[in-house]
């Protein structure tokens, strides 16, 4: 399938990032009302990248219904390309998020995940995937096949974004996760993900275990306690940016989008500690902006630069 031939500004321009995974409608329920937002972790990452000025395409599975149209328009507003083959379902998926008093969310899902077998026309600079798309069959098998094709040709980033309600047994989910990690360069997960996958391990032990499976960088986010970046040579703690929380929806995805932008910007500098510190501070600033406003509403590049003040995000060389 020639799904990467189309680009945002120029039909001949290649996309720098391809995101593979679910797009759905978040139905956010509070004690006062119910509001629908386009969501899904991979779609949020793609949207966040678009807001940061990155040429991005999303390969997903939605329907040609009102909710699917809402998702497509949402992505287009950030300049994100919905890649051909993505309108394959009869009903667009949804996730009902019930907000707790502290702004955190609990989810119930109505989702089908399926993708046709894909053969990339070329490989982007970075391929990102994660969440439900890497665990829920039959589509999860297609995602794994795509990673197997791509991992020797481009950077692979992976956020498992564990949703226990949609997984099989703990043993099966951990096995699936551990089969994918060797195909990646970066694994980013929350402390809740880490504790669910490896309840017997500390976060440092989990990061070391993930590196031992074959990835090059393990990033664990810890909410208000910041994040940690672990490589075989370093373990760096990054503080969170203090902010007033409206809700936490999309915060981890905004963190991931900013991190991917950082890899594009500093791709030739590897995972040196000084580089990881700057990437971590930038990603933390992006997450802090997102939690201050309802829903998955990530920053633009201008907003992120304003938040960083004297340390603006470097521009990357687009394809």
Secondary structure, DSSP 8 states (H G I E B T S, - for coil): --TTS--SS-TT---SEEEES--EEEEEE-SS-EEEEEE-HHHHHHHHHHHTT--EEEE--EESSHHHHHHHHHHHHTT-EE-TT-EEESS--EEEEEE-TTS-EEEEEE----------SS--SEEEEEGGGGTSTTHHHHHHHHHHHHTTTSEEEEE----GGG---HHHHHHHHHHHHTT-SEEEEEHHHHHHH-TTS-HHHHHHHHHHHT-SEEEEE-GGG-EEEE-SS-EEEE-------S--TTHHHHHHHHHHHHHHHTGGGTT-HHHHHHHHHHHHHHHHHHHTSSSS----HHHHHHHHTTS--------
